[in-house]
Amino acid sequence: MTKPSLLIVEDDPGLLTQYRWAFPGHIVHTAATRAEAIPIVEKESPAVAIIDLGLPPDPDGVSEGFATLGAILRAAPETKVIVATGNGSRQNALRAIAAGAHDFYEKPVEIEVLRLIVERGFHLYALEAENRRLTEAIGPGAIKRIITAAEPMLRVCRDVEKLAQTDVPVLLLGESGTGKEALARALHELGPRAGKPFVAINCGAIPETLLESELFGYERGAFTGAAKQTIGRIETAQFGTLFLDEIGDLPHTLQVKLLRFLQEQAIERIGGRQPIPVDVRVISATNQPLEQQLEAGQFRADLFYRLNPVTVRVPPLRERGGDAVLLARYFLNRFNREIGRSVRGFTDNALAALAWHDWPGNVRELENRVKRAVIMAEGRVIDCAELELATGEPPDLNLRAAKLRAERDVIERALAQTQGRIATAARLLGISRPTLYGLIEAQGLAGSAEPNLAVVPDRKGVSA
């Protein structure tokens, strides 16, 4: 295996000798100036670099050291740069960290401390390199637009790859922003209709008065303003795939006409009399609870069963394990390329916040937050504030604490519902009055200032 590469930028020959002796297991490159260091960085891309902030031509200042730090990070953003500062120069050390340095140490050098800092740099470099390798391996898979390492989403991808080889209609169910359109495109691109049209229409984004003409087209003179014959989306998708997004928003009147098309594989344009055969595969998607809409009579049962011989449920991002962090790094690399930035990564707090956030907007929300952070980032790493996320503190997962919280919530609800009457609340909770009294005391609810939690006596002075 190739030894890890270390660059040392130091103008003191004695210190250079000491450094070489300290790192015998590494390939060590040395330079005394920025002009010597940058060609080495461009050619070797060292994993770790040690630089002295006091470099010539400013050995008594830090201007050249900071210029060298910036030049190294521009040439090799992944390099972990460790800066050496004079004794008591903590302000310069913090400034260097803000500028993108990985760590710092103070002179005079303690070799064991320096070795520890350098090994941490090598370790982090190796982890990030492995992460990039995995991201690149995942990215160009069969479903190109889906980046995941979570088993629930991998299972969905495997199902989509199987279904792509068939021509059956598929219904994709999932929250907004989970990647339903990406999966619909995969069903098209991995199947026999690849190369033919993929036509998508959002049934909830087009006014009801226009949706019928968008779907089915119209003949010249069919209505005021119909100056020419216009082909609808269904007909445009001939021999390809029609993707009906937000099918749950389809008006009831159009559900009848869509059902007729699915049954007969033919349409009639508005104002037309001649059936037009259409050969398309229909994929639909919604974030609506269609089963509830069926019960309420808002969605036709016969259309529902036509659309979903196979249903694929797409998990939300919060149920996809470590995908939030994986996707964040993928988007970071992508936006660095697109916007021309060189943001190196996320702080530990930001990574924790990404992992614990609920992501109500799913992947779309994550993508937008990372894009904004890359644009607005002032330093080399993104923090919680730039993601507009709360500090990443993990929730309390202690089972006993969770049980106590749930118990207190139920007792409070029961007391509020019964206006604080103990006997009635106990019956509602399915426990005895003494047990409820004990729970109230244990939860610290006795003597609560809230009126609806107070113990209410009956007219005889006995608790009711």
N, C-alpha and C positions, 0 to 999 in steps of 0.2 A: 504494500500500500504506500502511496505517496505521503511523505512526511508533510505535516502542516507547515505553511509558509509564514514567516514572521519578518516584518520590516522594522528596522530601528533607525530613526532619524535623530542623530546626536553628534554634536561637533567636538565632544571631548573624547580623544582617543582612549584614555584610560577607562572611561565608562563603557565604551564600545567593547573593549576586551572583556570587561566584567560581564556585560550582557551576553556575549558569545559563550562564555563559560557557563552562564546560568541556564542556557537553553540548548543543551546538546542534542536533544531529540527532535529539533526543528530545523527546517531550512531557513537560515538567517540571512537576510539581505540588509546591507547597511548603507546609509547615506549621511552626509554631513550638512546638506543644504536642501532646500525645496527643489532647486533645479536638478539635483541628483536623484531625489526621491521620486518625483512624478513619473519619469520614464520607467522606473522599476514597478511602480503601481500599475501603470498602463499595460506593461508586459506580463507581470506575474500575478496581479490581483491578489495580494496577500490576504490571508484570513484575518490577521491581526497586525496592527502597526503601533509602535511606541514612538511618540515624538516629544521632543523637548520644546517647550514653549519659547525658551530663550535661544533662538537660532540666529546665526549671522544672516543679514547685516545688522540685526537688532538684538545682540546677545544679552543686553541688559533690560530689554523690554519683552513684550509678548506679541507685537504686531506680526512678525514673521512666522511665529509659531501658529498663530490663528490663521494666517494666510495658507500655511502648509496644511493645516487641518481641513480647511475648506477645499483646497485643491485635491487632496486625497479622497475626500468624500464625493466630490464631483466625478472623479475618475473611476472610483470603485465604491459605490454607495453601500455595498454589503460588508466592506472591511470594518472590523471593530477597532476603532482608534482609541488608544490609551495615552493620555497626556501626562507629562511630568511637569510638576510645578515646584517653585521654590517653597521653602518652609514658611508656612503661614499665609500662603497665597490662595486661600480658599475661594476668594471671590473670582479669581481667574479660573479656578477649577470648575466652579458652578457655571460660569460663562461658557466654558468649553463643552460641558454636558449639554447646555441649551443649544449650542451650535451643532450638536450631533455626535460628540465624542461618546464612546461607550463607557469609559471610566477614567479615573485619574489616580495618581499616587504622588506623594510629596518626597522631595529630596531632603536629606540624603537617602539613598536607596536601601531598602531592606529586601534582600533578594527573595526571601521566602514569601513575603507579602506580594511582591511583584509577580512571582511565579503563579500565585493563587489568582491574581487579577487576570493575568494572561491566559491561564487555563480556562477561566470562566468565559473569556472572550472567544477562545477556540470552540468551547462547548456551544455557546450561543450561535456562533457562525455555522457550526455543523447542523444544529437543529433547524435554523432558518433555511439552509441549503436543502435539507431533507424535505422541509415543508414545500419549498418551491418545486422540488422534483415531484412530490405527490400531487400538487396542484396541477402541474403540467401534464402528469399522467392521467389525472381525472378529467381535465378540461377537454381534450380532443377525443373523448370516447364516442360511442355510438350515438348518444343523445348529447349533441354538442353544447346545447344551451343549459344543460342541467349540471351544476357543480355540487356534488354530494359525496359524503362518506358515511352517511347515516343509513342504517339498515332499512327503516321504513321507506325512505325515498329510493334506495337501491332496489327494493322489492317492486316499487311502482315502475321504475325504469325497466326492470326485467319483464314485467307484465306488458308494458308498452311495446317492447321489442317483439314479443310474441304476437300481440294484436296487430302490429303493423303489417304482418304477412297475410292478414285476412282482410275481408271487405265489410265486416259487420260494423254497424253504427256503434259508437262508443260515447258514453256520457262521463265527463270529467267533473267530479264534485270536489270543491275545496274553497277556502277563503280567498279573497282578493289578494293578488300578489304572490301566490304560491307557485306559479309557473305553469298554469293550465294551457296557455297558448303555446308555450315552448313544447309541452308534451304533445299537443295537437299537431304541431309542425313535425315532430318526430314520427308520429303515426303516419303522416303523409310521406315524409322523406325516406323512411326506412322500408316502405312498402312498394308494391308494383305500380302505384300511381305517381311515384317520384318523377319529377320532370314535367308533370302536367300541372295545371293551375292549382294553387292553394289560395282559396278565397275566404277571408275572414270578415265577419260582420258582427258588430256588437248590438244585440237586440235592445239593449237598454240605453244606448247612446243616440238613437235616431228617433225623432218624434213619430208617434203612431201614424200620423197622416202621411208620412213619407216612407215608412218602413215597408209597406206593401209594394210600392213601386221599386224600392231598392232591391227587394228580394226577387220579385217576379218580372220586373220590367213593364213596359207599356207600349201600346201602339200609337202611332201618330193620330192626334185628334181624340185620344181617349178621355182627356179632360182639358180644361183651360190651361194653356201653356205647354201642352204636349205637342211641340212643333215637329218632332221627328220620332221615329221608332227608337226605343232605348232598351238595350239588353239588361236584364236584372242580374243580381249576384249569383243566383242559382244557375242560370244558364251560362254565365261567365266561367263557372267552375267545371264545365263539361269535361268529362273523363278524369277529373281531378278530385279535389277534396273541398267540401264546404264546411267551414268552421263557424258554428252558431254560438257565439259567446253570450253569456248572460241570458240563456234561453228561458230562465224563470221570469224574465221581464217581458216576454212575448205577449202582446195583447190577445185576449181570448178569441177575437174575430179572426186573427191571423193564425191561431193554433189550428183552426178547422182547415184552412187552406194549406198549411204546411203538412198536416196529416194526409190530406188528399194527395199531395205531391209524393210523400213517402210511400203511400200505398200503390200509386199508379206509375211512379217514376216518370211523370210528365207534368208540365205546367201549362198554364195559359197566362199570357201577358194581360195586363189590365187593358180592357177594350178589345181584346182578341177573342176569336172564336175557335181557333185551331189549336188542339193539344200539341205541345212540343216535347218530344222525348228527351229526357235528360239522364245521363249516366254519371252520377257523382256519389262519392262516399260522404256520409254526413257524420261529423263529430260535433258534439255540443258540450257546453260547459256552463256551470252556474255556481254561484256562492249562496244561492237561495235554498231553503229546506223544502225541496220539491214534494216530499212525502206529506208535509203539513199543508202545502198548497193544494195537493190532491184532496185531502180531507175537507178543506175549506171550499172546494169547488173552484179554485182559482186557476188550476191547471188540469187539462183534460187527461184522464187516465189512459185513454187509448193512444194519445200522442206520447205520453210518458213511456209507455211500454214499447212503442216503436223506436224511441230514441235511445233506450238503454238495454239492449240485449246484454251488453257488458257495461258495468259501472266501475270506474277507477276512482278511488278516493285519494286525493292528494293531501298529504299531511301538512299542517302549518309549520312554519320554521321553528316555533318553540318546541315542537315534538321531534326535531331532527338532530338530537344529540349535539355534537360540536360543529354543526354545519355553519352556524352564525360566524364563528371565528374563521373557518375555512373560506367562506364566501367573502368575508371582509378582506382577507389577504388577497384573494383573487381580484376583487374590485379595486383594491389599492394598486396592485401591479398594472391593471388595465388602465386606470385613470392616470397613473404616472406616465404611461406611454401616450395616452390621448391628449393630456393637458400639458405635457412637457415638464412635469415636476419630478422630484427625486426624494419623496418622502419614504423613509426607511421602514416604518412599521408603526406599532401601537405600544403605548405604555402598558405596564402590567395592569393598572387600574382600568384602562380602556378595554383590554382583553377580557377582564372580569365583567365589565359592564356589558360588553357584547354577548358574553355567555349567559348572563342572567336576565337580560331584557326580554320582555314578553313578545316583542315584535308583532303588534297588532296589524301592521301593514305588511308583514312577512318580507319576502326577499326584495320586493320593490322598495319598501321602507329602508331596508339595510343598504341597498344600492345607492339610494338618494343621500343617506346620511354619510356614507363613505365618500361619495363624490364631493359633497359640500366640504367635508373635512380636508380632503386633498387640496381643494382650491384655496381654503382659508388657512391652512396650517402655516404657522409662523416658524416653527422649529422643524427638526428632522423626524420627529415622531408625533403621532396623533394621540391626544389625550381625551378624556371624557368630555371636557367642555367643547372641544371641536366637533365631537360626535353629537353634542347636545343630549347626552345621556347622564343620568345620575351616576355618582361614583359607584363602581362595581362591587358593592358589598353583597355576598351571597346571602340568600334568605336563611332563616333559622330552620334547619331541617331536623332538629331534635324531635323525636316522636312524642315524648312526654310533653314537651312544650306545645306541640301542635294539638295534642289531645286536650290540654288545658284551655287553649285558646278556643277550640271548637266547643268545649263544654260551657265555657263562660258565655259564648255567643248565644247558644241555645237557651241557657237559663235566662239571659237578659231578654230574649225574644218572648219567652213564655211569660215572664213577669210583666212585660209591657203589654202583651195581648190580654192578660187577665187583670190589668190594672193593679198589679201587685198582690193579688189574693193568693195566698200560699196554697190553700187546699186545691183551688182550681188549677193553679200552675202545676202542682204536683201530679194531678190527674192527667193533665195535658202531656207531661213529661214521662208518665208511666212509672213514677216512683212514689215512695211514701213521703208524708210531710216531714218526719224527722230527717230522712235522707236529704230532702231539698234544703232544710235548714242547715245541715252540715255542709252541703255544697256551697250555699250562699256565704257561709262563714269562711270556708276554705278559699273561695274565689275573691274574698274581700268585697262582696256586694252588700253586706249588712251595713245599714246606715248610709247607703249611697245617697248622694245629694239629688239624684234624679228622682222626681216624684213618682214616676211609673215603676220604679224599682223598690219603693218603700213597702214594708210589710203592712198590710191593711188589716186592722182588727175588725171583728164583727161587732154588732150592737151590744153584745153581752160582755165585750172586752176580751173575747177569745179570738185568736187569729183565725180568720176565715180560710 
